[in-house]
Amino acid sequence: MLQTEEAIVISQGLKLWYKVSGTGPICIMPTPGWGPSSDMYFQTLTPLEAMFTVVYLDTRGTGRSERPMQASEYTYDQFAADVDALRQQLGCDRVWLMGHSEAGRHAVYYALQYPDHCAGLILLDAVSFHDEQARADMAARMQEHQHKPWFDLAYQAFTSQEMPDSDAALATLTQTILPFYYYDVANLELNAVHHAATSMSVDAFKGSAQCQWNKTNLMSRLGEIHVPTLVVVGSHDFICSPLHAHRLHMGIACSKLILIEKAGHFSWFEQPDQFFSKVKEGLATVQ
């Protein structure tokens, strides 16, 4: 059994920080890769540590991990190789992968690139592919909030083409658009401390843009995945909506779809009892 610890793995010349906590099968949870640190995850997903030894990873360029010298060093292949270097350091032949939002797609990519080392997937409010249908779905969900007092400022920030020029500017941008990510903004206020504790990396943000993650479409390859998979989504997530979850569920044969009612992008923040009980039940059915 791994001891609870914070440690470093060296992958492709970078020192990457991770935190180990819990008991059971090893489940690596990388951050989404475009900027946020892992703080919001290890502060709020502790009930899962009764089911897994969760290994929270600050992906390259984020949080306590080192930043690559070049913006071109944020590719899907490099993220997958980082996770596999961590798997090897942990001394585990097969690991679960858990990914939230964009990290869900990174987890799917790992399962495709390293199928012999992936034991299962937990995809939390994960993105499938932002094609025309998904963009129309997102736009319609955003417009549902057009009469709310925070809408104009958040919408202007979300649709701005201006690239933030510092970590602080990215943090401000993220805070401004956060109301869109919640079913009930009162829940945003209740969880503000977790967002505030999460650092942002503008280098990772720029790197994700330069490496054009938005053009990565894995949908045609989902049939290659044959491991137990949970696809969990908030009913009112606007950016990784039930449309995305349904696509992932339909494409991965060994998957179970879990809908969290009255929740947005951070479904376990808004409906913790519903979320953790349904995930526990779901894991029992897919393993």
Secondary structure, 3 states (H helix, E strand, C coil): CCCCEEEEEEECCEEEEEEEEECCCEEEEECCCCCCCCHHHHHHCHHHHHCCEEEEECCCCCCCCCCCCCCCCCCHHHHHHHHHHHHHHHCCCCEEEEEECHHHHHHHHHHHHCHHHEEEEEEECCCCCCCHHHHHHHHHHHHCCCCCCCHHHHHHHHHCCCCCCCHHHHHHHHHHHHHHHCCCHHHHHHCHHHHHCCCCCHHHHHHHHHCCHHHCCCHHHHHHCCCCEEEEEECCCCCCCHHHHHHHHHHCCCEEEEEECCCCCCHHHHCHHHHHHHHHHHHHHHC
